[in-house]
Amino acid sequence: MLDCFAGKPDAQTISLSPVRKDGFAAWQKKQSKRHAAWIAASGFKAEPGSVLLLPAGGKADSPVGGALVGVDGDADIWSWAAAADRLAPGRYALAEDVTDGAAARAALGWALGSYRFDRYKKSNGSGARLVFTKAMRAGGADRTAGSIYLVRDLINTPASDMGPGELATAASTLARKFKGRCKITVGDDLLRENYPMIHAVGRASNRPPRLIDLTWGKARDPKVTLVGKGVCFDTGGLDLKPSSSMLMMKKDMGGAAHALGLARMIMAAELPVRLRVLVPAVENSVSGDAFRPLDVLHSRAGKTVEIGNTDAEGRLVLADALTEAVSEKPALLLDFATLTGAARVALGPDLPAMFCNDDALADELYRAGRDENDPLWRMPLWRPYLRLLDSAVADINNAGSIPQAGAITAALFLHEFVGSDVPWAHFDIYGWTQAAGSGRAKGAEAMAIRAAYTVIARRFS
């Protein structure tokens, strides 16, 4: 159980009542005169995420007679996240009339709002703890929150402590925890095992590239494969990024973090699937051994790739991993990557772009994102734009020939290594909260994995 949760309630436990703005006036009329006057004097209007402590009546042991939390319906998690951060230290419990489903959402939000990245700077947190109930556990609140904590921790860790080796260690630790297996292919062994583009992108670093291959579950169960971009730092290579663009590149392994976080959710829930996670873990560095613009690389799939830009390296390492993934013909293939700035220009930092070769899968993912308050937006695999990746000397170029449609051409590049035989979705994510708010601290954020988990659970449970 996470530290933000408490066991059984005691005499000092404060009851939390969710209230909605659209029904607040009617609700307020039903309260005692004492509480109604207090609420009116406070200016509390049940805005989502707002909180208000109520005074106790009579000779109560506690000076607090309960607390109100403004919410935006039963599916709301972020108002509870804000409440966990804003309420005074103490032990809280949800009011008895809160439904089991709403309780599970509240607990998840509470945990996400209580998250602190304190590896390098001590943080005491808010000190507010929520009594954890059977309904919350049944709804998977601690399992989901623990997985999102993993995603956030991995992305928040600076590249000095989260290189390819450390990322591989994190995956191995996760595999051991859930009795899975983890194979790590390192350095020149990538060439011997035919992962030439992973090797080419990572060879310039003094921290050797590697392919992380985690497996879990029974061989007879449906195969679900996750692939995550693990570029632990991206200088841009010889097409060097400006310092302003390089500043946040510790998070360029965010796709790998998402794949591992989703894997943790699947394993913790013991879903009946044969899970495989492939993470190409590299640093895109500058040295005399760096791959160059207009180099032609060979790929695991046998296709040749002309390098139009060394800063379009994520799709190269993903291509080799996706080629291996589809070789097993999984029932479902998902990849996660902090891949393009173009996706952020199109959809902003909070809305992941989703590309998919299967309409039914795309619809399921969209609906799950909507229902789980974990939004995503489908963008087109517009085949006519494949011409923008034409090369005169190789089978394909890794960069588009025009500055527009960058997210689409990146997805089309990956699709060339996946094909249409395996249901596949590609998530182009940001993995970061730009500014603190609504219970979310500035820093790493998990995106689309709750939606993805919901679809996997529905398809294969």
C-alpha positions in Angstrom: 0.0 0.0 0.0 1.3 3.4 -0.9 2.4 5.9 1.8 -0.4 8.2 1.0 -2.9 5.7 2.2 -3.9 4.7 5.7 -5.4 1.6 7.3 -8.6 1.6 9.4 -10.2 4.9 10.5 -9.8 6.1 14.0 -11.4 8.8 16.2 -9.5 11.5 14.5 -10.4 10.5 10.9 -12.1 13.2 8.9 -15.0 12.3 6.6 -14.6 13.6 3.0 -17.8 14.4 1.1 -17.6 15.0 -2.7 -19.9 17.8 -4.0 -20.5 18.9 -7.5 -20.8 22.5 -8.6 -23.9 21.8 -10.7 -25.9 20.5 -7.8 -24.2 22.5 -5.0 -27.0 25.0 -4.3 -29.5 22.2 -3.8 -27.1 20.2 -1.7 -26.3 23.2 0.6 -29.9 23.7 1.5 -30.0 20.2 3.0 -27.1 21.0 5.5 -27.4 22.1 9.1 -27.7 25.8 9.7 -24.3 25.8 11.2 -22.6 24.2 8.3 -24.6 26.1 5.7 -23.6 29.4 7.3 -19.9 28.3 7.5 -19.9 27.3 3.8 -21.5 30.6 2.8 -19.0 32.6 4.8 -16.1 30.7 3.3 -17.0 31.4 -0.3 -16.8 27.7 -1.2 -18.5 27.0 -4.5 -17.6 23.4 -5.1 -15.2 24.2 -7.9 -13.4 21.0 -9.0 -10.4 20.5 -6.8 -11.4 22.9 -4.1 -11.6 21.8 -0.4 -13.2 23.1 2.7 -12.9 21.8 6.3 -16.2 22.0 8.3 -16.4 22.8 12.0 -17.4 20.2 14.5 -20.6 20.5 16.5 -21.1 20.0 20.2 -18.4 18.2 22.2 -16.9 16.2 19.4 -13.4 14.8 20.0 -12.1 16.5 16.8 -12.4 20.2 16.0 -13.3 19.2 12.4 -16.7 18.0 11.5 -15.8 16.7 8.0 -14.5 18.2 4.8 -15.8 18.9 1.4 -14.1 18.3 -2.0 -15.4 19.8 -5.2 -15.5 17.2 -7.9 -16.5 17.0 -11.6 -18.5 13.7 -11.3 -17.8 10.2 -10.2 -15.2 9.6 -13.0 -13.1 12.6 -11.8 -9.6 11.7 -10.5 -7.8 15.1 -10.8 -10.0 16.9 -8.3 -9.1 14.2 -5.7 -5.4 14.6 -6.7 -5.7 18.4 -6.0 -7.5 17.6 -2.7 -4.7 15.3 -1.5 -2.2 18.2 -2.1 -4.4 20.9 -0.5 -5.8 19.3 2.6 -4.1 19.7 5.9 -2.1 16.8 7.3 -4.3 14.1 8.8 -6.3 11.0 8.2 -9.3 11.1 5.9 -12.0 8.7 4.8 -14.5 8.9 2.1 -18.1 9.4 3.2 -20.2 6.2 3.3 -22.4 7.2 0.4 -19.6 7.3 -2.1 -20.0 4.4 -4.6 -17.3 1.8 -5.0 -16.4 3.0 -8.5 -16.1 6.6 -7.4 -14.0 5.5 -4.4 -11.5 3.7 -6.6 -11.2 6.8 -8.8 -10.8 9.0 -5.7 -8.1 6.8 -4.4 -6.2 6.8 -7.7 -6.4 10.6 -7.8 -5.4 10.9 -4.2 -2.3 8.8 -4.9 -1.3 10.7 -8.0 -1.7 14.0 -6.2 0.5 12.7 -3.3 3.4 11.8 -5.6 6.7 13.5 -4.9 10.0 12.9 -6.7 12.4 13.1 -3.7 15.5 11.2 -4.9 17.6 14.3 -4.8 15.6 16.7 -2.6 13.7 15.7 0.5 10.0 16.3 0.3 7.6 15.8 3.2 4.5 15.8 1.0 1.2 17.1 2.2 0.8 14.6 5.1 -2.8 13.9 4.2 -3.6 10.2 4.2 -6.7 8.5 2.9 -8.2 5.3 4.5 -7.8 2.6 1.9 -10.8 0.3 1.4 -11.6 -3.0 -0.2 -13.4 -1.1 -3.0 -10.3 0.9 -3.7 -8.2 -2.2 -3.9 -10.7 -4.0 -6.0 -10.7 -1.1 -8.4 -6.9 -1.4 -8.7 -6.1 2.0 -7.4 -2.8 1.1 -5.7 -1.8 -1.1 -8.6 -2.4 1.7 -11.1 -0.8 4.4 -8.9 2.3 2.3 -8.3 2.7 1.8 -12.0 2.3 5.5 -12.7 4.8 6.3 -9.9 7.3 4.0 -11.8 6.8 5.9 -15.1 7.2 9.3 -13.3 10.3 8.2 -11.4 12.1 6.8 -14.5 11.4 9.9 -16.5 12.2 12.4 -13.7 15.6 10.8 -13.1 18.4 12.7 -14.9 20.4 11.0 -17.6 23.4 10.9 -15.4 21.6 8.2 -13.3 19.3 6.8 -16.1 21.4 5.7 -18.9 20.9 2.5 -21.0 22.4 0.4 -18.2 20.3 1.8 -15.5 17.2 1.5 -17.6 18.0 -2.1 -18.2 18.4 -2.6 -14.4 15.0 -1.1 -13.8 13.5 -3.5 -16.3 15.3 -6.5 -14.8 14.2 -5.5 -11.3 10.6 -5.3 -12.5 10.8 -8.7 -14.2 12.2 -10.3 -10.9 9.4 -8.7 -8.9 6.7 -10.4 -10.9 8.7 -13.6 -11.7 9.3 -12.7 -15.4 12.5 -13.0 -17.4 14.6 -10.2 -18.8 17.3 -10.7 -21.5 19.7 -7.8 -22.2 21.6 -7.7 -25.5 24.5 -5.2 -25.2 27.0 -3.4 -27.5 28.4 -5.4 -30.4 26.2 -8.3 -29.5 23.4 -6.2 -31.2 25.2 -6.7 -34.5 25.6 -10.4 -34.0 21.9 -10.7 -33.2 20.9 -8.5 -36.1 19.8 -5.2 -34.5 22.0 -2.9 -36.6 20.0 0.3 -36.3 19.9 0.1 -32.5 23.7 -0.4 -32.5 24.2 2.5 -35.0 22.3 5.0 -33.0 23.9 4.1 -29.7 27.5 3.3 -30.6 28.8 6.9 -30.2 28.2 6.9 -26.5 30.6 5.5 -23.9 27.5 3.8 -22.4 26.8 0.9 -24.8 23.4 0.5 -26.5 21.3 -2.4 -25.6 18.0 -4.2 -26.3 15.9 -5.0 -23.2 13.6 -8.0 -23.8 11.2 -8.7 -20.9 8.8 -11.6 -21.0 6.1 -12.8 -18.5 3.1 -15.0 -18.5 2.1 -18.4 -19.8 3.2 -19.4 -23.3 -0.3 -20.5 -24.3 -2.0 -17.2 -23.5 -2.5 -14.5 -26.2 0.6 -12.5 -27.0 0.6 -8.8 -26.1 3.8 -7.0 -27.0 4.8 -3.5 -25.8 7.7 -1.5 -27.4 9.1 1.7 -25.8 11.6 4.2 -27.1 14.5 4.2 -24.7 16.7 7.1 -25.9 18.1 8.0 -22.5 19.5 11.3 -23.7 19.3 12.8 -27.2 21.8 15.4 -28.3 20.4 15.2 -31.8 23.6 13.5 -32.9 25.7 15.3 -35.5 22.5 17.2 -36.4 23.0 18.7 -33.0 20.0 20.2 -31.1 20.2 23.7 -29.9 20.6 24.0 -26.1 17.0 25.0 -25.6 15.8 21.8 -27.4 18.3 19.6 -25.6 17.4 20.8 -22.1 14.6 18.3 -21.6 16.1 15.3 -23.3 16.4 13.3 -20.2 12.8 12.5 -20.9 13.4 11.0 -24.3 13.2 7.6 -22.8 9.7 8.3 -21.8 8.3 5.7 -24.2 10.3 3.0 -22.4 9.0 4.2 -19.1 5.5 4.0 -20.3 6.0 0.5 -21.7 7.4 -0.7 -18.4 4.7 1.1 -16.4 2.0 -0.5 -18.5 3.8 -3.9 -18.1 3.7 -3.5 -14.4 -0.1 -2.9 -14.4 -0.6 -6.0 -16.5 1.6 -8.2 -14.3 0.3 -6.9 -11.1 -3.3 -7.6 -12.2 -2.2 -11.1 -13.4 -4.0 -10.6 -16.7 -4.0 -13.9 -18.8 -1.6 -12.8 -21.5 1.8 -13.7 -22.7 3.5 -10.3 -22.2 6.6 -9.2 -24.0 8.3 -5.8 -23.6 11.0 -4.6 -26.0 13.0 -1.5 -25.2 15.9 -0.3 -27.4 18.0 1.6 -24.8 20.6 4.0 -26.3 22.2 7.5 -26.0 22.3 9.5 -29.2 25.7 11.1 -28.6 28.3 12.9 -30.6 31.7 11.3 -31.2 34.0 10.2 -34.1 31.9 7.0 -34.2 28.5 8.7 -34.5 26.3 7.9 -37.5 26.2 10.7 -40.1 23.7 12.5 -42.3 23.2 10.6 -45.6 24.6 7.4 -44.1 22.7 4.3 -45.2 21.9 1.9 -42.4 20.8 -1.7 -42.7 17.8 -2.7 -40.6 16.7 -5.9 -38.9 13.9 -6.1 -41.5 16.3 -6.0 -44.4 15.3 -2.6 -45.5 17.9 0.1 -46.1 17.4 3.5 -44.5 19.0 6.7 -45.6 19.7 9.2 -42.8 18.1 12.5 -43.6 18.6 13.7 -40.0 20.4 12.1 -37.1 17.9 13.7 -34.8 15.2 11.4 -36.1 16.9 8.5 -34.3 14.0 7.3 -32.2 12.2 5.8 -35.2 15.4 3.9 -36.2 15.7 2.1 -32.9 12.0 1.4 -32.7 12.0 0.0 -36.2 14.4 -2.8 -35.3 12.4 -3.6 -32.1 9.1 -3.5 -34.0 10.5 -5.9 -36.6 11.3 -8.4 -33.9 7.9 -7.8 -32.2 5.8 -8.6 -35.3 7.9 -11.7 -36.0 5.9 -13.5 -33.3 2.5 -12.2 -34.7 1.2 -11.0 -31.3 -2.5 -10.5 -30.8 -1.8 -6.9 -29.9 1.2 -4.6 -30.4 1.5 -1.1 -28.8 4.5 1.2 -28.9 5.1 4.4 -26.9 7.6 7.1 -27.8 8.4 10.7 -27.2 8.9 10.9 -30.9 8.0 14.2 -32.6 7.7 17.9 -31.8 5.1 17.9 -34.6 2.7 15.9 -32.5 3.0 18.6 -29.8 2.4 21.3 -32.3 -0.8 19.6 -33.5 -2.2 18.5 -30.1 -0.3 20.3 -27.4 1.5 18.8 -24.4 -1.4 17.1 -22.7 -3.0 15.1 -25.5 -1.1 12.1 -26.9 -1.3 11.4 -30.6 -2.4 7.9 -31.5 -1.8 6.2 -34.9 -3.4 2.8 -35.6 -3.7 0.3 -38.4 -6.9 -1.2 -37.0 -10.1 0.8 -36.8 -11.7 -1.3 -34.1 -8.6 -1.1 -31.9 -8.5 2.7 -32.5 -12.1 3.1 -31.4 -11.6 1.0 -28.3 -8.6 3.0 -27.3 -10.4 6.3 -27.8 -13.4 5.2 -25.8 -11.2 3.9 -23.0 -9.3 7.1 -22.9 -12.5 9.1 -22.6 -14.0 6.8 -19.9 -10.8 6.6 -17.9 -10.1 10.4 -18.0 -6.8 9.4 -19.9 -7.4 11.2 -23.2 -5.8 10.5 -26.6 -6.5 11.5 -30.1 -6.3 9.5 -33.3 -4.3 10.9 -36.2 -4.1 9.5 -39.7 -1.7 7.1 -41.2 -2.1 9.1 -44.4 -0.4 6.8 -47.0 0.1 9.5 -49.7 2.6 11.1 -47.4 4.8 8.1 -47.6 6.3 9.7 -50.7 7.9 12.3 -48.4 10.2 9.5 -47.1 11.4 8.5 -50.6 15.2 8.1 -51.0 17.2 7.9 -54.2 19.8 5.6 -52.7 17.9 3.5 -50.1 14.5 1.9 -49.5 13.4 4.7 -47.3 14.6 7.9 -45.6 14.2 8.5 -41.9 13.1 12.1 -42.2 10.4 13.8 -44.2 11.4 16.0 -47.2 9.1 18.9 -46.0 8.7 20.4 -42.6 5.0 19.7 -42.3 3.3 16.5 -41.2 6.2 15.3 -39.1 4.2 13.2 -36.7 2.5 11.4 -39.6 5.7 10.7 -41.6 7.3 9.3 -38.4 4.3 7.0 -37.9 4.4 6.0 -41.5 8.0 5.1 -41.1 7.2 2.8 -38.2 4.3 1.3 -40.1 6.7 0.2 -42.8 8.3 -2.1 -40.2 5.0 -3.3 -38.7 2.6 -3.8 -41.7 -1.1 -4.5 -41.4 -1.2 -8.2 -40.2 -0.8 -7.3 -36.5 -3.2 -4.9 -34.7 -0.9 -2.1 -33.8 -1.2 1.4 -32.2 1.6 3.9 -31.9 1.5 6.6 -29.2 3.5 9.8 -29.8 3.5 11.2 -26.3 5.1 14.2 -24.4 5.4 12.5 -21.0 5.7 15.7 -19.1 3.5 18.3 -17.3 4.7 21.8 -18.3 3.2 23.6 -15.3 1.9 22.3 -12.0 -1.8 22.3 -11.5 -4.9 20.2 -10.8 -2.9 17.9 -8.5 -0.2 17.3 -11.0 3.3 18.5 -10.2 5.6 19.9 -12.9 7.6 17.0 -14.3 7.1 13.5 -15.7 3.6 12.3 -16.5 2.1 9.0 -17.6 -0.1 9.3 -20.6 -2.5 6.8 -22.3 -1.4 3.8 -20.3 -4.6 3.6 -18.3 -6.5 3.7 -21.5 -4.3 1.0 -23.0 -4.6 -1.2 -19.9 -8.4 -1.0 -20.0 -8.4 -2.2 -23.6 -6.0 -5.0 -22.9 -8.0 -6.1 -19.8 -11.3 -6.0 -21.8 -9.9 -8.0 -24.7 -8.0 -10.7 -22.9 -9.5 -11.1 -19.3 
